[in-house]
Amino acid sequence: MHGGPFLMGGEDSDAVPGDGEGPVREVYVASYYIDAKAVTNAQFAAFVKATGYVTEAERYGWSYVFHGLVHPEARAHVVDGTVPGAPWWLAVAGAYWRAPDGPGSSVSRRQNHPVVHVSWHDAAAYAAWAGKRLPTEAEWEKAARGGLVAARFPWGDDFTPRGQHRCNTWQGRFPEVDTGDDGFVGTAPVTAFRPNGFGLYNTSGNVWEWCADWWSADWHAEDRPDTRTDPAGPPSGTAKVIRGGSYLCHASYCNRYRAAARTMNTPDTSTGHTGIRCVADVPPFR
């Protein structure tokens, strides 16, 4: 990805107040490499085999699964309690990346789907093993836009141009019925749908992707001239940025599948709709 300035953020009518999408501002990023696809279950399995890594979901013994995707055998493993404001998330004992819908499920037929139930710490560990790192938020958005300026989506402003689905999101009545009109209920393969202008797949929908940055909804370009954050984070940092939206996003609930949209989660949290995309620095010219 060639370095240089780009227009970051959004101020259209779909912007979420309080998420800090705006103002639209010119941001400079240095050149970098970015993966065309999210990390797959097969790739994460290779990492685990090589290192013996144990994810935080495995250490905690549970992870969050969307209620409509819980495997029938996992119903008895649902932990009491709900997430305030999001009762569709169920804590399921034994849910982790190899059993994404809880005990009884597997990734045997999802090798080319994005790995999920990975926390920010898990994502950073994978990236380091692969000789890469997690993208800054600016790097992620520049690449996700595919070279378009101020467009709502990586392919333009129309969500379904000529009636064609261009990403994996929710269709139907959230959170009860996903009709799967886009071809998928739950995750889709990492190469589903056509890539953007830079060759990146699924930068809208499918799974959220962890970024390096600590979350802040207070954007001031003059205070962050290079957009890079200290990987250690500020002492007050409590959440990491996630970008791109997921298969659960719907206009009636969460329209954060737009290029400028952003939200966050705590770095030790894992869910069934958050994954990884890595970047790497361009070696200095010698």
C-alpha positions as CSV (number, residue, x, y, z in Angstrom):
1,M,0.0,0.0,0.0
2,H,1.6,3.3,-1.1
3,G,1.9,5.9,1.6
4,G,0.6,9.4,1.4
5,P,-2.4,11.4,2.6
6,F,-6.1,10.3,2.3
7,L,-9.4,11.6,3.6
8,M,-10.3,9.7,6.8
9,G,-13.6,9.6,8.6
10,G,-17.2,10.4,7.7
11,E,-19.9,13.0,8.4
12,D,-22.9,11.6,6.4
13,S,-26.3,11.0,7.9
14,D,-25.4,7.4,8.8
15,A,-22.6,8.4,11.1
16,V,-23.0,7.2,14.7
17,P,-22.9,10.1,17.2
18,G,-20.3,9.4,19.8
19,D,-18.2,7.0,17.7
20,G,-15.8,9.7,16.6
21,E,-16.1,9.1,12.9
22,G,-15.7,12.8,12.1
23,P,-14.6,15.2,11.2
24,V,-13.4,14.2,7.8
25,R,-9.7,15.0,7.9
26,E,-6.6,14.5,5.8
27,V,-4.3,11.9,7.4
28,Y,-0.9,10.8,6.2
29,V,0.3,7.2,6.4
30,A,3.7,5.7,5.4
31,S,3.8,2.9,2.9
32,Y,3.0,-0.6,4.3
33,Y,1.9,-4.1,3.2
34,I,-1.6,-5.3,4.2
35,D,-3.1,-8.8,3.8
36,A,-5.8,-9.1,1.1
37,K,-7.8,-11.4,3.4
38,A,-8.6,-11.9,7.0
39,V,-6.7,-14.7,8.8
40,T,-8.4,-18.0,8.2
41,N,-9.0,-20.9,10.5
42,A,-6.4,-22.9,8.6
43,Q,-3.8,-20.2,9.1
44,F,-4.6,-19.8,12.8
45,A,-4.4,-23.6,13.2
46,A,-0.9,-23.5,11.7
47,F,0.1,-20.9,14.3
48,V,-1.3,-23.0,17.1
49,K,0.4,-26.1,15.9
50,A,3.8,-24.3,15.6
51,T,3.6,-22.5,19.0
52,G,1.2,-24.3,21.2
53,Y,-0.6,-21.0,21.7
54,V,-3.8,-21.1,23.9
55,T,-6.3,-18.3,23.2
56,E,-7.9,-16.3,26.0
57,A,-11.3,-17.9,25.3
58,E,-9.7,-21.3,26.1
59,R,-8.1,-20.0,29.2
60,Y,-11.3,-18.3,30.4
61,G,-13.3,-21.4,29.4
62,W,-16.0,-19.5,27.5
63,S,-16.7,-17.0,24.7
64,Y,-19.6,-15.0,23.3
65,V,-21.7,-16.7,20.6
66,F,-24.7,-15.1,18.8
67,H,-27.9,-16.7,20.1
68,G,-29.1,-17.9,16.7
69,L,-25.8,-19.7,16.0
70,V,-25.4,-21.7,19.2
71,H,-25.0,-25.3,18.3
72,P,-27.8,-27.6,19.6
73,E,-25.3,-29.6,21.7
74,A,-24.0,-26.3,23.2
75,R,-27.4,-25.2,24.6
76,A,-26.6,-26.8,27.9
77,H,-23.3,-24.9,28.1
78,V,-24.9,-21.4,28.0
79,V,-23.8,-19.4,31.0
80,D,-26.4,-17.5,32.9
81,G,-26.6,-13.8,32.3
82,T,-26.8,-11.5,29.2
83,V,-24.8,-8.5,27.8
84,P,-26.6,-5.2,28.8
85,G,-28.1,-3.8,25.6
86,A,-27.2,-6.9,23.6
87,P,-29.1,-9.9,25.0
88,W,-28.5,-11.8,21.7
89,W,-24.9,-12.5,22.9
90,L,-24.6,-15.6,25.0
91,A,-21.6,-16.7,27.0
92,V,-21.1,-20.3,26.0
93,A,-18.7,-22.5,28.0
94,G,-16.4,-24.3,25.6
95,A,-16.8,-21.9,22.7
96,Y,-13.5,-21.0,21.1
97,W,-11.9,-20.7,17.7
98,R,-12.1,-24.5,16.9
99,A,-15.7,-24.7,18.2
100,P,-17.1,-21.3,17.1
101,D,-20.7,-22.1,17.8
102,G,-19.9,-23.9,21.1
103,P,-19.4,-27.6,21.9
104,G,-20.5,-29.8,19.1
105,S,-19.4,-27.3,16.4
106,S,-16.2,-27.3,14.5
107,V,-14.3,-25.5,11.7
108,S,-13.7,-28.6,9.6
109,R,-15.8,-27.2,6.8
110,R,-14.8,-23.6,7.5
111,Q,-11.0,-23.8,6.9
112,N,-11.3,-20.8,4.5
113,H,-13.5,-18.8,6.9
114,P,-12.1,-16.1,9.1
115,V,-10.9,-17.3,12.5
116,V,-13.1,-15.9,15.3
117,H,-13.2,-16.0,19.1
118,V,-9.8,-14.3,19.1
119,S,-9.1,-11.5,21.5
120,W,-6.8,-8.5,20.7
121,H,-4.0,-10.2,22.6
122,D,-4.6,-13.4,20.5
123,A,-4.6,-11.3,17.3
124,A,-1.4,-9.5,18.3
125,A,0.3,-12.8,19.1
126,Y,-0.6,-14.3,15.8
127,A,0.6,-11.2,13.9
128,A,4.0,-11.3,15.7
129,W,4.4,-15.0,14.9
130,A,3.6,-14.3,11.2
131,G,6.3,-11.5,11.2
132,K,3.6,-8.8,10.9
133,R,1.5,-6.6,13.2
134,L,-2.0,-5.3,13.6
135,P,-2.9,-2.2,11.5
136,T,-3.3,1.2,12.8
137,E,-6.8,2.5,12.3
138,A,-5.7,4.9,9.6
139,E,-3.8,2.1,7.8
140,W,-6.9,-0.1,8.0
141,E,-9.3,2.6,6.6
142,K,-7.0,3.8,3.8
143,A,-6.8,0.2,2.6
144,A,-10.4,-0.6,3.2
145,R,-11.6,2.3,1.0
146,G,-9.9,0.8,-2.0
147,G,-8.8,4.2,-3.4
148,L,-12.3,5.7,-3.4
149,V,-12.6,9.2,-1.8
150,A,-15.4,9.8,0.7
151,A,-17.5,6.8,-0.5
152,R,-19.7,5.1,2.1
153,F,-18.6,1.6,1.1
154,P,-15.4,0.1,-0.4
155,W,-17.3,-0.1,-3.8
156,G,-19.2,3.2,-3.7
157,D,-22.3,4.8,-2.1
158,D,-25.0,2.3,-3.1
159,F,-25.1,-0.6,-0.6
160,T,-26.5,-3.1,-3.2
161,P,-25.5,-1.8,-6.6
162,R,-27.8,-3.2,-9.3
163,G,-29.4,-5.3,-6.6
164,Q,-26.2,-7.2,-5.9
165,H,-24.9,-7.9,-2.4
166,R,-21.3,-6.9,-2.0
167,C,-20.7,-8.0,1.5
168,N,-21.9,-10.3,4.3
169,T,-24.3,-8.6,6.6
170,W,-27.7,-9.3,8.2
171,Q,-30.8,-9.4,6.1
172,G,-34.2,-9.8,7.7
173,R,-35.4,-8.8,11.2
174,F,-32.6,-8.4,13.6
175,P,-32.0,-10.2,15.9
176,E,-34.6,-12.9,15.1
177,V,-34.4,-13.8,11.5
178,D,-31.4,-13.6,9.1
179,T,-32.7,-14.6,5.7
180,G,-29.2,-15.1,4.3
181,D,-30.1,-13.3,1.0
182,D,-26.4,-12.5,0.6
183,G,-25.7,-16.2,0.5
184,F,-24.5,-16.6,4.1
185,V,-25.7,-16.9,7.7
186,G,-22.8,-16.5,10.0
187,T,-19.3,-16.1,8.6
188,A,-18.5,-16.4,4.9
189,P,-15.2,-17.5,3.3
190,V,-12.5,-14.8,3.4
191,T,-12.6,-14.5,-0.4
192,A,-16.4,-14.2,-0.7
193,F,-17.6,-11.2,-2.8
194,R,-15.4,-9.2,-5.1
195,P,-12.4,-7.3,-3.7
196,N,-12.1,-3.6,-3.5
197,G,-9.9,-1.4,-5.7
198,F,-6.8,-2.4,-3.8
199,G,-7.5,-6.1,-3.9
200,L,-8.8,-6.4,-0.3
201,Y,-11.7,-8.8,0.4
202,N,-14.4,-8.2,3.0
203,T,-13.5,-4.9,4.5
204,S,-17.2,-4.5,5.0
205,G,-19.1,-7.1,6.9
206,N,-18.2,-10.7,7.6
207,V,-16.1,-10.1,10.8
208,W,-14.8,-7.1,12.7
209,E,-11.0,-6.7,12.6
210,W,-8.8,-5.7,15.4
211,C,-6.6,-2.6,15.1
212,A,-3.6,-1.5,17.0
213,D,-5.1,1.7,18.4
214,W,-6.6,2.3,21.8
215,W,-10.1,3.6,21.5
216,S,-10.9,7.3,21.6
217,A,-14.0,9.0,20.3
218,D,-12.2,12.4,20.4
219,W,-10.5,13.0,17.1
220,H,-8.2,16.0,16.6
221,A,-5.9,15.6,13.6
222,E,-3.5,18.2,15.0
223,D,-3.0,16.1,18.1
224,R,-2.3,12.9,16.1
225,P,-0.1,13.9,13.2
226,D,1.2,10.5,12.3
227,T,-1.9,8.5,13.4
228,R,0.4,5.8,15.0
229,T,-0.3,5.0,18.6
230,D,2.0,3.6,21.3
231,P,1.5,-0.2,21.2
232,A,1.6,-0.2,25.0
233,G,-1.4,2.2,25.0
234,P,-2.1,5.1,27.4
235,P,-2.5,4.3,31.1
236,S,-6.2,5.0,30.7
237,G,-6.7,2.8,27.6
238,T,-9.4,0.3,28.2
239,A,-10.6,-0.8,24.7
240,K,-9.1,-1.4,21.3
241,V,-10.5,-0.2,18.0
242,I,-12.3,-2.7,15.7
243,R,-13.2,-1.9,12.1
244,G,-15.3,-3.2,9.2
245,G,-18.6,-4.5,10.7
246,S,-19.7,-8.1,10.7
247,Y,-22.3,-10.6,9.5
248,L,-24.6,-9.2,12.3
249,C,-24.6,-5.6,11.1
250,H,-28.0,-4.3,9.9
251,A,-29.3,-0.8,9.2
252,S,-31.9,-1.1,12.0
253,Y,-29.3,-1.9,14.6
254,C,-25.7,-1.4,13.6
255,N,-24.8,0.2,10.3
256,R,-21.1,0.1,11.0
257,Y,-20.3,-1.8,7.8
258,R,-19.4,1.6,6.2
259,A,-15.8,2.5,5.4
260,A,-15.7,5.3,8.1
261,A,-17.5,3.4,10.8
262,R,-15.7,2.3,13.9
263,T,-16.3,0.8,17.4
264,M,-14.3,-1.0,20.1
265,N,-14.0,-3.8,22.5
266,T,-11.8,-4.6,25.5
267,P,-8.5,-6.4,24.4
268,D,-9.3,-9.6,26.4
269,T,-12.8,-10.0,24.8
270,S,-13.5,-12.7,22.2
271,T,-16.7,-13.1,20.2
272,G,-18.0,-15.1,17.3
273,H,-17.7,-12.1,14.9
274,T,-14.3,-10.6,15.4
275,G,-11.1,-11.7,13.6
276,I,-7.7,-10.6,12.3
277,R,-6.1,-8.8,9.3
278,C,-2.4,-8.1,9.5
279,V,0.0,-5.6,8.0
280,A,3.7,-5.3,7.7
281,D,6.2,-2.5,7.5
282,V,8.0,-1.7,4.2
283,P,11.7,-2.3,4.8
284,P,13.7,1.0,4.5
285,F,15.5,1.5,1.2
286,R,19.2,0.8,1.3
